[in-house]
Amino acid sequence: MLDQMNKILMILAFFSLSLPAIGQEPDLVFLSGSASQIGNIWGMINKKAVREDMDNYFLDKASENGINEEELIRRSQTFINRVENIAPHWLEEARSIADKAGVSPELYISFIANVYRNLII
């Protein structure tokens, strides 16, 4: 498993170093592996965007509405319960994304529960 992750990281590093020299960004990135491996890579690639989006579209909005982080996490529990029954690998991937992006896994899951559906705020 570690060898596969190393290969993926090497390929990712190659493309991240070669594409700026070519002058273009990839239109599409293919990720393969376990949920946690995919989450790790996605979190590394999108660290800045994850943090900015959580702040701009979730945490700031919650704060404006007087909702603290503990309440956001509590409100996401129904979403988590449903996902655990339908697609538990989503939670594993989300936790890995959060870890690599340097954000709270519980808050990140709360964010993805809310961002497209406004289930929490």
N, C-alpha and C positions, 0 to 999 in steps of 0.2 A: 504494500500500500504506500509506503514511504517512497519507494522507487517511482511509482506512478506519479505521485505528487511532485517529486523532483523533476520529472520529465515535463510535466505541465508547466511548472514554474520556469524551467529553462526555455520552453517554447514561448511562453509569455514574455520573458525577459528579452529574447531575441527580437520578437515583434515590437516590443516597446522601445528598443534601441534602434531598430532599423527603420521603422515607419517615420519618425521625425526627419531622418536623413532623406527619405523619399519625398517628404513634404505633405503627407496625407495621413489621416487617421482611418482606422478600419471602420467599415460600415457595419460589420457583423463580427462578433466574436463567438466562437464555438467553445462551450465548456462541457467537459465530460468527466465523470467520476461520481463519487458518493455525494450525498447532499452536503455533508460538511466540507468536502474538498471543493465543490462548486461554490459554496458559500464563502470559503476562505479566499478564493481567487476573486470572486465578485466584490467582496469587502475590500480587498487590497486595491483593486482597480478603481473602485468608486468611493473610496474613503471620504474624500472631500465632499462629493455630492450627497452621500448619505448624511453626513453631519449637517450640511447646509439645508437639505430638504427637511430633516427632522426639526431643525430650529425654525425655519421659515414657515413651514406648512403645518406644524404640529405643536411644538413646545411653546412658541410665541403665541399662537392662537389659543392654546389652553390657558396660558398665563393671563391673557387678555380677558378670558372668561372666568377667571378665578379658580381654575382647576389645577391642582398640584400633580407632581409626578406619581405619587402613590395612588391618587385617584384615577389617573390615566391607566395605570397598570391594573387596578381593580376592575375598571370598566371594560378592559379587554378580555376578561376571563371567559365570557360566553364565546367569543371568537376562538380563543385558544381551545376550549373544550370541543368545539365543532371541528377545528382543524385536526386535533388529536385523533378524532374518529375517522376523518375523511382522508387526510394527507399528512400524517405526522412528520414526514420528511421535510415538509415546508418549515416546520418549527426548527428542525435540526439545521437546515440551511440558513434560516434567519438568525439563529444564535451564532453561527459561524460568521455570517456577514457582520453582525454587530461586533463580535470580538475583533475582527480584523479592521473594522472601521473605528474602533475605540469608543464605542457607545454602549450603553446599558442594553443587554439582550432583552430584558423585560420591556424597556421603553421602546426599543426598535420593533418588537412584536406588536406592541400597542400602536405604534406609528403605522405599521402596515395594515393593521386592522381598521384604522381610521382613514388613511390617506385617500383611498378611492371611494369609500362608501360613507364617510362621515358617521361612523357608528358610535363614536365616543364623544366627539365635541359637537 
